[in-house]
């Protein structure tokens, strides 16, 4: 599949005036906590965008090309015939491509697509992709994209992960695959990503790394309608959003809810994330997974009723692993990888009636070049060549340290954990938070066999809890899965965690 002028500058300014970022009149099912001083998070209700997207202009802006919904393929044809930097106005109605499976719109650099009230671009379950190709700095605003059939791991809008796209006041719904792909410096603002077959957005690029990604004021809901985890067991390919090797992302003031699977999942060599001021609730699996990745700030978010579906399923089949709300898997702070922090900071969050709390995990058998590494073609950011991490060199410095993605330098502070376990019907299986690893056993040349990683993640990698507040019957998992302890043991030797934290076992309701 294939991959301005003064007038245009005037139109872009007009577009910015027509599309205010705030949705002050909308309300969600609840507001996120007040952001910290100096935060960029929006005040008030969080991102109740779906069905409340402000309409675009009812008449074509001066100089814009009018696109006629009565003419099949008019949008694609006029894009092809117009110079770069053209603004297209989609008139009211349903716009269609030809019946060719691979029919699509291929923008040119700087093109703007602006919808009139009730403008819809519909793939009718005939076309795979809506907008594709390598064009830079494309802008889409104020219309609905629906009914496209992108295959698994592909996306409908910005299919080729081109750079600099701005997605604003757009509704992307009821498509197969991912609603959006993401390219470098892409912005997704005040939009609705719902009921897509795999993800609301898949932030992955096979060419240039995705950097400088912004996701703000957007509602991500009901995604993974295809239930891909059931179709491809263990695929790790489902949920509200997936981020792959993204270096620099601001995920601020969004409402991520009711997705089948994880809400936000960053997997494999992501770095420098700010996840702030979001409301993340009612997702079947974890609210956030940060996996084999580096350096992040997760602060001032509200997490409610996440992982109840998967947590209960784990408990029903006797799986003792503590299914987390915030799950850090082989991820932490690394000063040698440039970011706005050299830690992984989790602070100022409210966690209410989720299945479990914050789990720090490191799989002793998962490292670069190990057969147990599910991201098999990837190595850490510190060792670019996978084959370097092999015996006998891996047993010595620096490879002994650098071939592992480490859960280290994690700071969990000033968070509130509340749990009404009776209301959730999980009095013995839920309400856990902690730090743990498995007993290393594989492969036979691994230098991490035995309890070495259990000791490292628990005592040697600067992971710290302090100044948190617990209400409800919370317990703590320390070092290994079966070691479930109370607050007294957690705060005492040898763990010395949660200094200056409060604990009210009957305070969760």
N, C-alpha and C positions, 0 to 999 in steps of 0.2 A: 504494500500500500504506500502511495506517495506521502511523502511528508510536506513630515508635512509642511503643508503650506500654511499661509496666514489664515485662510478660511478654516483649515483643520484646527489650528490653535484656538480660534474663536469658538468652534464647536465643542472642543474639549472643555473649555472654561464653562460654556453653557451647560454641558453635561454634568460637570461637577456641581454647578448651582442647582440643577434639577434633582440631584441625587444626594440629599443630606445623609450623613452616616448614622445619625442617631435615630432610634425608633422609640421616642420617648412616650408615645401614646400606647404602646403595646405592653402587655403584661404576660409574665410566665407563671408557672406553678409555684414560683418562689424566687426570691432574690438571693444573689450571692452575698457573702459578708462584705462589709465595707472594705475597700482596698487599702493597702498600707500607704503611708505618706509617700508621695512621689510616684505612686503607681500610675500606669497608663490605663488601668481598667475603667470601664464606664460605670457611672453611678446608676443606681436604680435597677429595675427589672432587667433580666438577662435574655436578650436575643430571642424573643418570641416572634420569629419572622414568618414562618410558614402560614399562609393565608392572610398575612398582613404586609406583604411586600408593597411599598409605595408604587403607584403606577408611573409609567414613563409619560412623556409628553403626548398629548392627544393629536397634535399636528406635527408634521415633519419640521425639524429645525432648518433654518436657512442653509442652503447648500447641501443638505443631506439627500441621498438617493433613496427614493421611495421603493419599498419592496412590496409587491402585490401578492397577497395570499391566494388569490384566484389563479395565479399562474404557477403551475408546477415547476419547481427548480429555479424560481426567479431569484432567490437569495444566492444560490451558487453561481448562477449565470452572471448576475450583475457584479458579484465580487470578482469574478474572472475578468470582466470587461472594464473594471474601474481601476484607477491608479492606486498605489499605496497611499495610506492615510485618508481614505474615504470614510465618511460616516454614512451608515445605512440605517434607515428608519423602517422597522417592520410594522406595517399597518395592522390594524386590529383584524383578528382572524387566525386561522390555523395555516401555517406555512409548511410546505412539503417539498421533499426532494423527489427525484425520479424513483422508480421501483428498484433500481440497481442496488444490490446489497452494499456496494462500496461507494455509492454516491455520497458526497459530503461537501461541506463548505471549506475552502482553503483560503483563509485570509492572507492579505499582504501586510507587510510591516505597518504598524500604526493604525490599522483599520478599527473602526468603532461600530458596534452593532447595538442599536438602541431600540427598545420595543415600545410600541404604543400600548395603552391599556388593553388587556385581554389578548395580547399577541402571544401566540404559541408556536413553537417549532417542534413538529411532531414527526418522529421516525416511523410511526405506524407499525412497529415491529418488523419493518422491512429493511431499514438502513442500520448499519453498524455504528457509524460515527457522525456526530453533528459538526464539530469544528476540529480540523486536523491540519498538520503541516508545520513548517519551521518558522512561521512569521513571528516577529518580535513585537512586543508592546501592543498587543491586541486588547481591546476593551469590549466586554459584553455586559449589558445592563437592562434590567426592567422587562424581561420576558421569561417565558417558561420553556424549558427544554425537556422533552419527555418521549418515551416510546422507542428509544434506540436500543440496539442489541449488541453492544460491545461484548466480546468474549471475556472469560475470566482473566483477571490481571490486566485488562485493558480498560481504557476510559472513553467516554463519550465526548466531553468537552476538553479541548487542548490535548487531544489524543497523543501527540508527539512530544509533550512536555516542553514546549517552546518557552523562551524566557520573557519575563516582564508582563505577563497577562494580568489584567485586572478584571475580576468577576465581582459585580456589585448589583445588589437588589435582583439577583437572578434566582429563579426556582428551577432546580434540576431534580426531576422526580421520575420514578417508575421506569427507569432504564435498567438494562442488564449490565453486568460488569460494574465499573466505578462511574459515578456521575461525572467526576472531574479527575484528570491527571494534573500534576503540578510541575512547573518548570522553575528555574532560578528567578528569584525576585517576584514571584507571583503573589498577588493579593486576592484574598477571598473575603469580601466585605458585605455584611448585612444581607446574606443570602440564605436560601432554604435548600438543603440537600437531604432529600427524604425518599424512602422506599426504593432505593436502588438495589440491584440484585446482589452486589458484592460489597462495595464500600460507597460512602458518600464521596470520599476523595481517596485516591491512591497517589501518594507523593513519592513517585519513583521516576528516575530518568536513567536510561541505559547509556546516555552520552555525557553531557555536562552535568556535574553534581548540582543538586538542588540546594541553593543557598538563599538566605534572606527571605524565607517564606513567611507570609503574614496571613493569619486566619483570625478574623475579628468580627464579632457581632453576628455570628451565623448560627442557625439552628440545624443540627445534624440529627436526624431521627428516623427510626424504622428501617434502617439499612440492613443489608444482608438478607433480603427476602428470599434469595436462592438457597439459604441455609448451607453454604458451601462446606462448612466443617463436617456436616453429616455426610455430604457426598464424597469428600476427600478427607478422610480422618487424619487429624494432625497436620493439616495443611497450613495452619496459622495464617489464613487468608480471608478473614472475615471481620466485620464490625463496622463501626461508624467511620473510622479513618485509619489508614495505615501510612506510616512514614518509613522510608528506606533510605539510609545514607544521606539524610538531610543535615546540612551544616548551617545552623542558624535558623530558628523558627520562633515566631511569636504567636502563641495560641491564646488569645485574650478575649474575655467577655463573651464566650459562646455558650449555647445551650445544647448539650450532647445527651440525648435521652432515648430510651426505649429502642435501642439497637439490639439486634440479635448478635451477640458476641460482645467483644470489648468495645468500649467507647472510643478511646484514643490509644493507638498501639504504635510505638516507635521501635523498629526492629532492625538491628544490624548497623553499627557504625554511624548512628545519629550523634549529633553533638550540638551543644549550645542552644538548648530549648528554654524558653520562658513559657510556662503554662500557668496563667494567672487570671483570677476573677471569673472563672467558668462555673456554670452549674452543670454537674454531670450526675445523672440519676437514671435509675430504672433500666440500666443496661444488663443484659443477661449474664455477662461475664464481668471482668474487671473494669473499673472506670478508666484506669491508665495502666498500660504495660510499657515499661522502659527497659528494653532488652538489648544486651551486648552493645551498649551505647555509653555516651560520655556526657558529663557536665550539664546539669540542668537545674532550673529553679521551678519548683512547683509550689505556688503560694496563693493564699487567699481565695481558694476554690471551695465550693460546697459539693460534697459527695453524699448522695442519698440513695439507699435501697439498690445498690449495685451488687452484682454477683449472686443474687438470691436464686436464680435458676440454676446456674452451674454449681454454685456452692452446695445447694441442696442435692443436686445429682451426685456430686462427689461423695457427700456424706451417705447417701442412700446406698451407694455401692461399696462403702467401707474404705474409701480413699482418704488417708489421713493428711494429705498435703493441705496446708492452710490456704485455700483459694482467696486471693487478696483483693482489696479495693484498689490500692496502689501497689503494683507488683514490680519491684526492681529485680531483674534477672541478669546477672553478670554485668551490672552497670554501676558506674560511680563517677567520682571526680578524678580527673587526671590533669595535673598542672602542665604536662608537656603537650597537651592538645589545646590549642588556643580557643578561649571562649570567654564570656562575660563573668564566669565563675570557675574556680578550679575544684569546686565541690559539687555534690548533688544535694541540693537544699530542698527540704520539704517543710514548709512553715506556714503558720497562720490559716490552716485549712480547717473546715468543719466536716467531720465524717459522722454521719447519722444513719443508724439502722442499716448498715451494709453487712454482708455476711461476715467479713473479717476486716482487719485494718490494713496496716502497711507491712508488707513482707519483703525483707531483703534476702535474696537467695543467690547462691552461686553453685552451679553444677560442677563438681570437682572433675568430671570427665569431659566437660565441654571447654575446649580451647582450640586455638588455631591448629589445623591439620589433624585434629582428632576425628575419628569416624563418628564420635558422639556429637559433633557439632552439626546442628541441623542447618546452619548457614554454611554449607560445606565448601563453597568456593571463596569464602571470605576469610581474611585474617584481621588482626587488630590494627588500629591506626598506627601502632608503634612498629609493626613488622609488616612491610608491604608484600612480601613474598611468602605464600602459604608454605611452600616446601622447606623454608628455613627452619620452621618449628618441627624438627625431627630429632630423633635420637642419633648420637649422644649429646648434641649441642644444646638441646632444650633443657638439659639437666643443670646447666650452668648459667651464671649471669652473663649478659642481661636477658637472655631469652627465657630463662626460668620465670621471670616476672612478666616480660613483655609479650609473651605468647598467650597470656590469659586476658580475657575481659574480666576485670575485677570489680566486685561490689565493694567499693572502698570510698572513704571520705564522704559518707552519707550523713547528713545532719537532719534529725527529725525533731523539730522544736516548735513550741507555741501552737500546737494543734489541739483541737477538741475532738474527743472520741466519745460518742454516745451510742448506747445499744439497749434496745428493749428486746431481749432475746425471747421472752415469752410470746410477744406479739409476732415475732418472726417464726416461732415454732422451731427454734434451733438451740435449745438451752445447753446442750453439751457439745455441739459440733461447730459453733461459730464464736465470734468475739475474740479472735486471736490476732496478735501482732508480734513481730519478732524478726530474728536474724538466724539463718541456718544454712547448712549445706548437707550434701550426702557424703557417704564414705567412698572415697575414690577407688575405682576398681578396673578402669578400662581406658584405653587399650593397655596391653601388657608392657609397652614401653613408656607409659605415662610416668612422669616424675611426681605426679600429684596423687598417688595412691595412698590409701589409708585415711587418716583423720587430718591431714595437713591443711586442707582447705577449710574444714570445719573450724579448726583452731584459728586460721588466718582471718576468715570473715567475722568471727565472733570477737576476737581479742587483738588482732594485729593490724587491721586495715582502717582504723580511725572512724568506725561507724558509731554514731552517738545519738541517743535520745535524751532530751532534757526539757523541762518547763512545759510539759504537756498536761492536759486535763482529761481524765477518764471517768465516765459515768456509765455504770452498768457492769456486768460480770466479765470484765476483760481478763484474759490470761495471755501468757507470753511464751513464745516458742524460742528456745535458745540453743544454738549450736547444731542440734539435729532434731529431726521431725518428732520423735517420741518424747522429747524433753519439754513438757508443757508445765510451766511454773506460774506461781502467783506473783503479785506485785512486790512482796517482800523479798523473795529470792531474786527477782529481776533487778531490784535496786541494790542488793547486797553483793558481796564477793561471791564468785569471781567476776560477775557481769557488770556491776556498778552502772546500770543504766537508769534513765529517767530521774536524774537528780532534779529537785525542786518541782517535781510533778505532783499533781493531786489525783486521788483515786477514791471514788464513791461507788462501791459495788452495787448499791441499790438506787443509784441516781439516774438510771437510764429509762425509767418509766415502767 
